[in-house]
Amino acid sequence: MSVAGRTLFTLQRCVCMRDMTKVAAGVVGVKQKHEGLVRFSETPKALLHTTTSSSFPSFGTDRLPRAQHSIPESYEQVEKSTAEWAYVERLFPPKSIPKPIAKPGEVMPSGWKSPSACPGDYSYFVHRSPSHLYPVYIKHTPMRCRYITKLHHIEGDIFALAEDLRVYLMAKRQPRLINMRVHEPHQKIHIKGQYVAEIREFLQEKGF
């Protein structure tokens, strides 16, 4: 046998012996683990769950007096009374915004004016919002730098209101053009631009 053949044979023999050693070690390890599980299962449960009080600190709570609760016999009797319920109701928040007590057309110290117009005075009517304010809003679109003024809660001839509003805004602001859109099914009027203050003055002069 040549030198190369002997060397290859020696290498193969070493590899086989190393693999056999690993297998033997694995078998021994499994056997020891199995024996450990068996010894653990044979340990009494009383020893596994036994703990001493000295292993946990008491933080001095054992020196505190024991609390004793006792309910007097007078507290066991419950009495139902509605005489003081009016004082409790005053603490509840109102379910709805209360109606103003101001007279029609009266101006309050805050600047709020009570509506004086009634349905039938004009061919159209504008209701206040639930908070008793003018239903005039503005929408700003920053990406397009556009403002849209909106007037809601319109009843009656909405086109007559739009025409009166156009004449008022032309005389007030004197713009070149007023881009107005009337939504009759939705009872709304949209105006391109910022006209919130002018529309509120118009509604106040009309008594809405």
Salt bridges, closest charged atoms under 4 A:
GLU155 OE2 - HIS127 NE2 3.22
GLU198 OE2 - ARG173 NH1 3.19
GLU201 OE1 - LYS172 NZ 3.36
